[in-house]
């Protein structure tokens, strides 16, 4: 059996790291919630976003190859 050697990580996907962090925050909030589901207002509060759609300048542009793909 061949096991690849450990390679140093020199490339980081900063968008993915932010998404992982936000997902963790949502998981913590959901675990602490008394209700079955988080309300949209509570999700906005946890993610520290304005529920009005936010400023388009704050959105992350789609990466290469994302044309025509559905989010989510």
C-alpha positions as CSV (number, residue, x, y, z in Angstrom):
1,X,0.0,0.0,0.0
2,X,1.4,3.4,-1.0
3,X,0.8,6.4,1.3
4,X,1.6,9.8,-0.1
5,X,4.0,11.9,1.9
6,X,2.9,15.0,3.7
7,X,3.1,18.1,1.6
8,X,3.3,21.6,3.1
9,X,0.1,23.6,2.6
10,X,1.0,26.7,0.7
11,X,-2.3,27.5,-0.9
12,X,-5.4,28.4,1.2
13,X,-8.9,29.0,-0.1
14,X,-9.8,32.1,2.0
15,X,-13.4,32.0,0.9
16,X,-13.7,28.4,2.0
17,X,-12.2,29.2,5.4
18,X,-14.7,32.0,6.0
19,X,-17.6,29.7,4.9
20,X,-16.3,27.0,7.4
21,X,-16.2,29.6,10.2
22,X,-19.7,30.8,9.4
23,X,-21.0,27.3,9.3
24,X,-19.5,26.6,12.7
25,X,-21.2,29.7,14.1
26,X,-24.5,28.5,12.8
27,X,-24.0,25.0,14.2
28,X,-23.2,26.5,17.7
29,X,-26.3,28.7,17.5
30,X,-28.5,25.8,16.5
31,X,-27.1,23.6,19.3
32,X,-27.9,26.3,21.8
33,X,-31.3,27.2,20.5
34,X,-34.4,26.0,22.3
35,X,-36.5,25.8,19.1
36,X,-36.2,23.1,16.4
37,X,-35.0,25.5,13.8
38,X,-33.3,28.9,13.7
39,X,-35.5,31.7,12.4
40,X,-34.2,33.7,9.4
41,X,-33.8,36.7,11.7
42,X,-31.7,34.6,14.1
43,X,-29.5,33.3,11.3
44,X,-28.9,36.9,10.1
45,X,-28.0,37.8,13.7
46,X,-25.5,34.9,14.0
47,X,-24.0,35.7,10.6
48,X,-23.9,39.4,11.4
49,X,-25.7,40.4,8.2
50,X,-28.6,42.8,7.5
51,X,-31.7,40.9,6.6
52,X,-32.4,43.3,3.7
53,X,-30.2,41.5,1.2
54,X,-27.1,43.5,2.3
55,X,-24.7,45.6,0.2
56,X,-23.9,43.9,-3.1
57,X,-20.3,45.1,-2.7
58,X,-20.0,42.8,0.3
59,X,-20.8,39.7,-1.7
60,X,-18.0,37.3,-2.8
61,X,-17.8,37.1,-6.6
62,X,-18.2,33.7,-8.1
63,X,-15.0,31.8,-8.8
64,X,-13.9,30.6,-12.2
65,X,-16.1,28.0,-13.7
66,X,-19.1,29.1,-11.6
67,X,-21.1,30.5,-14.5
68,X,-24.5,28.9,-14.8
69,X,-24.3,27.1,-11.5
70,X,-27.0,27.4,-8.9
71,X,-25.9,28.5,-5.4
72,X,-26.4,26.1,-2.6
